[in-house]
Amino acid sequence: MTGVFDLSGRKAIVTGANTGIGQGIAVALAKAGADLALVGRSAAEETQSLVQAEGRKAILVEADLSSIAPVGDVVSQTVEELGQVDILVNNAGIIRREDALDFSEEDWDAVVDTNMKTLFFLSQAVGRHMVEWSNQDGARGKIVNIASMLTFQGGIRVPSYTASKSGVGGLTKLLANEWATKGINVNAIAPGYIATNNTAALQADETRNRQILERIPEGRWGDPADIGGAAVFLASKAADYVQGHVLAVDGGWLAR
Ligand code: NAP
């Protein structure tokens, strides 16, 4: 790949890269030329093979991101093995479903800690690293957060998920405001309904599946590869003047 979308020589961290959207993003970044640090709590050998099949390097970094304990090690292992971090994709995330009247503190903390708290502190650790080298290397650091339709909408029976993904939208703007002059772009992607483990229950529910498809102008569930293209754009030079934006990749869901 050549030109403004070329990621040759860039080193990218993708969290939650063993499956779903994280895997789709990792493969897309590799196709564009990036080497990858695949970060997560489950084995990501399948994604590693897919990245290597593109001729790129992929290292495995084991980390349970339900707390911020591993964030320092994630950055230091990546720097040690790949040399630097140019791109961070904060993708790892979970969801818990329950009526707001019955929602537990445990389900609140688990989702907010993984989806929002760790996203912030990993961004901080990577941001500190990017600030150090960006002036020498000339290329801008890129942080891409994975938001949601519930960054814009309220949802139902998912209070901690809605709070966390709304928070991701706000943090994306805050970090862009603070770091734009420090050589870093911070943006987010809001996926629509993408066929992954996360949405398996919805896909299996005949009524919900039909209702969802009726509202999507493209009339289909998204594929993780659909998110990969947007991630390459936001990670590339093509997006050097894009800041604090939450890019919906939703087959038109929000346009309805
Ligand atoms: P998924 O298939 O369930 O993948 C979630 C990823 O996050 C997995 O790799 C998972 O690892 C990882 N993860 C969760 N908790 C973790 C932890 N404590 N430590 C390390 N890794 C952890 O779902 P997905 O749909 O691809 O979701 C990826 C992101 O997209 C999430 O942030 C989700 O909220 C967001 N999203 C998805 C959709 C959709 O329609 N699918 C729509 C909007 C936003 P394990 O395999 O070990 O659990």
Residues whose N, C-alpha, C, O or C-beta is under 5 A from the ligand:
A	BS01	NAP	G16 A17 N18 T19 G20 I21 G22 G40 R41 S42 A63 D64 L65 S66 N91 A92 G93 I94 I146 A147 S148 M149 P191 G192 Y193 I194 T196 N197 N198 T199
